[in-house]
Amino acid sequence: MAAEPLTLPGSARAPHWSLLAASIALSLTLLNTAMMNVALPTIGTALGGGTAGLQWCANGYAIAFASLLLPAGALADGLGARRVLLLGTAIFASGAAIAALAPVLAIVILGQVVAGAGAAVITPSAIALVREAYPDPGERTRAVALTSIGMALGFGIGPVIGGILIAASGWRAVFAVNLIASMVVVGMVRIHVPPSIPRAVRVPGLLGVALGVVTLATLTFALIEGANTGWTEPLVLGAALVALTSGIGFVVLQRTGREPLLPRRLFGAREVSVVAGLGLLFNFTAYAQMFILSLYFQRQWGYTPLETALMFLPAPFGTLVAALLVGKWTARVGPRAPLALGMLGNAIAPLILIFADGNLEVVVALTGLLVAGVAGGLVVPGLNIVVAVSAPPDLVGVGTAVLNSSRQVGGVLGIAILGAIIGNGTETGSVHAALVVGSAASFVALVLAVTLVRAGPAREGEVVQARQPEPAELEVV
């Protein structure tokens, strides 16, 4: 007989409140990225800073998110999911408040960094909260599926919400909505969600966290500022040297340290490393494409933020339809075909967008964005399924965190590198060149998916594990 969900006396709906609070909190972490992309040109016009400054607005959030995700999972286990979700949401809200009140672009970037740190704390604690609320494996699987669909829709409709807010009240409204929604989550959790039971867990070494942050931040700085000021500038060369040195230190520490961020057992299964690479390449294309097109539609096509947002509307519909179908398809034929088709779509979408010109430019652009949405709906769930069936059973949560971190790193690198290609002018030729580079990255991912991901369905028991995870398998770390 399944255990009863953890509830407070007199609150039979507590599990559903936990699901609702976790879903809203997780959606906010992606909604911020999606709304920011539409708001960037307006922020740049109001506060200045050029393309390089706008790249930092997007990447400051992603760097903090990617760097702190793994240690945040240990924090959620050590202090309890409810308490850490409240902490993460408060940090996220603080970042939104800082950005909303920013008088200069540098303060917006600071707000984004703080919000990214909050998002990293929210993600594992929200997933753990759902795990605690639904101890029955079947109910838990459906609950996690609902949060995944909510996150996909949040990311998809984020540009539309951002466009409406900017048209109605200006760019600061984007951050104000994040602040208000965060306060709603805090109130919901404090009133309706029961306390979590902390557990003793392994806490990753702080040196590994610090080396990861320094590596990613200095590499991003070198890429962005190198394109802006020149690749031979002493500051750019110094940042590149620091990135190389700290990166080597990070790798050595993970291989020899007593408390590595990345348990070495995790990579005994080759496919965990493969999907981490696929996730990085997928986001390299997808995140940079949204960043570039948001600037291009407004700077070159003369669209308003709302018109730009409406251009992205086909993507979430494609994502939703594909995401609803990919689970059964993967169970039947294995992960290779869905991942390969998704990567192919992610590679073709930028090439379609290059032909968005003349009388049919809107139709062509909408088609390309629909293809990109379908690709996301195939790839993202497919990557998570591979981790669930390939990683050691007690490290599935860590594997999921590695995948999410690698995807954030891919987004950082894509925006930095392709943003450097388009420069401040966002001319058509440079945008086309950036889209070609993004397409090439996904073609590389397509080759990796076809050659390194298994073709057949999972062995007996593995599909069940992926569809009905044990509690530890839903933890981010």
Secondary structure, DSSP 8 states (H G I E B T S, - for coil): --------TT-TTHHHHHHHHHHHHHHHHHHHHHHHHHHHHHHHHHH--HHHHHHHHHHHHHHHHHHHHHHHHHHHHHH-HHHHHHHHHHHHHHHHHHHHT-SSHHHHHHHHHHHHHHHHHHHHHHHHHHHHH--SHHHHHHHHHHHHHHHHHHHHHHHHHHHHHHHHH-THHHHHHHHHHHHHHHHHHHHHS------------HHHHHHHHHHHHHHHHHHHHHHHH-TT-HHHHHHHHHHHHHHHHHHHHHHH-SS-SS-GGGGGSHHHHHHHHHHHHHHHHHHHHHHHHHHHHHHTS---HHHHHHHTTHHHHHHHHHHHHHHHHHHHH-SHHHHHHHHHHHHHHHHHHHT--GGGHHHHHHHHHHHHHHHHHHHHHHHHHHHHHHS-GGGHHHHHHHHHHHHHHHHHHHHHHHHHHHTTTT-HHHHHHHHHHHHHHHHHHHHHHHHHS--S---TTHHHHHHS--GGGG---
